[in-house]
Every structure is written in C-alpha cells, then in structure tokens.
C-alpha cells in the first residue's frame, strides 16, 4: 500500500446523536484508518456536536459547524471541499462500516484510476433496520461494464470512494431539488472516467425513519399482494426506465456533455430517450434496438416497462 497516499472521509451530520458513535467507532476501527475524517454539521440541535467534540479530543476528528443550514448537497459539498486527501470516501452519520471497507475500496480505486483519470468505486452493502436486523443484501457481481453500472439501481454516497481528480467534475454540486449529490457523482463517473462495482458487502446501510434519502417503509398490503402473485422485486428489473432516473441521466449528461468518454454519449442518449418516450409500443421497440444489451437484460427491462404501465404502484409512471 502506497504510504504517500492520503485518504479522507467526508461526513455530514444533522441531529445524528442516536447512531453517530457507532459509525465513528467503525471508521476508527478500519484496517486502513483514514488520514482524516472531516465532518460538517448542519446546525444540529441535539448532542451531535458534543459527540464530535469528544472524538476531536480523543481521535483527532475535524468538524465544522455551518453558519446556516445548507441541506444535503451543499453540506456534503462543503465537507468534501475541506478534504485534503488523494482519495475521498463519502460517509453518512448512521451506518456501520465493516473493517476492510476503506482498504478494499482504496486498493481497487488505485488499480483502476490509471494515471489520475477521474475514478469512482462503489461497494455493495447489507441493509439493516434501526435495530441492526438485516433487511436484505442485494446480490451483485464485480463489474466495470458501462451497461452494468448504468442499470445499477443503488448509488448511495456512503458506498462511494473517489480519487481527487473527480472533484474537478462534480463540484459544485447541483441543488438537492435537482438531483442528489451521490447520484450526480455516480453518473458523472460513468461519463468522464473509470468506475468499478465491488460485489462484496463492505458496510451496513441503516434504514430508519430519520433517513434523508433511505427511509425504510414497510410494504403496503397492496404491494405485498402484488409481490406474492407477481414475485416482482423492482431492483431486479433495471428501473432505469422510470422517468425520474432518465431525468437524472439527462441532467448529468447535459452538465458534463463536453467530457463524455468516446462511445458513452451515444449509449446514454439512447437510454434516456427510452425513459422519456411516452408510447409504450415505441418504448419497447427502442429497447429492442438497443444493441448494447443482451437478451436477458432486454427481457427484464421490458417486464419493468410493462409492469410500470399496468401497475404504477412504485411511484411515477414512465408516461
């Protein structure tokens, strides 16, 4: 492991006293302890700052209190901007990192970045509830294929590590109302640089009622009945074709348009045109003409499109 490399962890906090100690303890128990942990607090009204002060005295943590509320994206923008490391991991206040998360992410990132090309690593995770009971662990495969990464449903920031070159493309972050910082960072990496998905779960991702972007909600009766008869898990059917995801892709590609790596822009354009098409027949024909996808992916995506047309119970309809 290159000793000259500096690893930063960028964390944001807001009224996070309930789970904060457990998360910080997991960071300081890593097989590769980060060189710095930078925390920006968005004016917490509980004991969050007292806990941060404790870890500052005992562990050397650095924290900053915002003068005014910044919200999710701009708070992370501040935290990331204060990091001085060559490699930066994004971190939430309420998860638990497994001991090798930083080391394994760092080693794979070093492997793929190739002379400082903007690069991103995302790792798999185990979802837990507020009581640390396992909800699920999505099965994935290690991959650096553009099609695998574009169709990957979960892009949470807490699974991501980037190299410093990525900052030239992602900062400043858009407003939260436009797109979340982690999704924007993820899609930017697919446009401008190198990327890799680690299938091994490297953290516990906690879903609870106070999450900003990952609230855990029990299925309604209608969803349960629907799943019993259809046995449909939306994450298996590549929900790229939901209009909201097409919009995310379109927004990011517009911002990063001049930086597209050769060959990727054409694929991106085809995909979000499918997402935006209102006529289901045209949508399916466009999908069938997407040569980059194999038959299995096309079938699953087609199922997703049809089910969303007939049973729009998971949110926005495609049209």
Number of C-alpha atoms within 10 A of each C-alpha: 9 7 5 7 13 15 25 24 25 25 23 25 25 20 18 21 20 13 16 21 19 15 18 23 14 18 23 16 15 16 14 17 18 20 15 19 26 23 27 24 25 22 18 16 11 13 14 21 22 11 15 25 15 13 17 14 10 9 15 15 18 16 20 17 14 14 9 9 14 15 13 19 20 19 23 27 21 22 22 25 14 16 21 16 19 15 25 27 28 20 27 23 24 24 23 26 26 17 18 17 22 25 17 18 25 23 13 18 22 19 10 19 20 11 8 15 15 23 26 31 27 26 23 24 25 18 20 21 17 16 9 14 10 14 14 11 14 14 12 15 11 13 14 16 12 18 16 18 20 17 19 17 16 15 19 22 20 23 27 22 27 25 22 20 17 22 16 9 16 21 15 14 20 17 13 12 8 12 20 19 23 20 18 21 24 25 22 25 24 27 24 22 19 21 25 24 23 20 16 16 20 22 22 23 26 26 22 16 11 13 13 9 10 13 13 17 9 8 10 9 9 10 13 13 12 14 14 10 8 10 10 15 9 15 14 16 21 21 21 24 27 22 21 19 20 21 19 19 24 21 16 21 22 10 13 17 15 11 14 18 13 9 9 13 17 10 15 20 14 14 21 21 18 25 25 19 17 14 11 16 11 12 21 19 12 16 23 16 12 14 10 11 15 11 11 9 18 20 16 15 23 21 17 22 27 17 16 21 14 9 12 13 13 10 10 11 18 23 13
